[in-house]
């Protein structure tokens, strides 16, 4: 099984793909995550990092699948659906942890 996945990965060309992100977005992400760490809002930082990396994945996918419209439509549909699903599940889990008292934003043991 692993061998089949590895062969697909080698044949797909993803191993030699260059991913470039806009420098301003990288700087903004770094500043926002620093602020989140200073104020000990780790969950907010996780959501912010997810949103930025989600956008960068979308930029990569638009560039990588630009040649074939059918494949691009499949990519964009599945990317949006799974992205919203992951974000929703993460937010529900964070709200449930905060409600049950399982998360202490101060980080101090009781």
Secondary structure, 3 states (H helix, E strand, C coil): CHHHHHHHHHHHCHHHCCCCCCHHHHHHHHHHHHHHHHCCCHHHHHHHHHHHHHHHHHHHHHHHCCCCHHHHHHHHHHHHHHHHHHHHHHHHHHHHHHHHCCCCCCCCCC
